[in-house]
């Protein structure tokens, strides 16, 4: 079993390769690897990320088939189906690292801020369910001076939204709480920069595990 800290190291190393344009090529998509995975999987990290087409987890972390268990949803929100998916992978495959991966200029976060400032009457029920999941993490920011600076507001809101999702996974599931307390599960928050390609881990990473 890959420990949470080892998994975190692998993701950081992969992201550094991605940023440098030095991605691995060879065994990641080979016929032999596909045949091996047909017998079962053992992903070393779970990534709950945004559906944004610019943030595919396997690519930004330079990982291959079978390496990551990826859940993608607009705004990297946490609803019961996402919690269940994380529980499933953590229990079934022994995966010990969960990453909530937000990203700069997140459209779901921006849409929520716009909706809170200028509510629309015609928004679909399904879209509203996403806005309602993001809302608690960002509406308090609209009462601060950040409301006068949209760029800064979005920047802070993206991280706040990641933090809420991290907290929900840590404390909203008895299974994940037990795995955290007794089995070494770690849930962390991170942000991907669309401009640089760099992933910064900023929530839940032990002090002695921060990148140099």
Secondary structure, DSSP 8 states (H G I E B T S, - for coil): ---HHHHHHHHHHHHHHHHHT----TGGG-HHHHHHHTT----SEEEEE---TT--HHHHTT--TTTEEEEE-GGG---HHHHHHHHHHHHHH---EEEEEEETT-HHHHHHHHHHHS--S---HHHHHHHHHHHHHHGGGGGSGGGG-HHHHHHHHHHHHHHHHHHHHHHS-HHHHHHHHHS--EEEEEEE-TTT--EEEEES--GGGS--
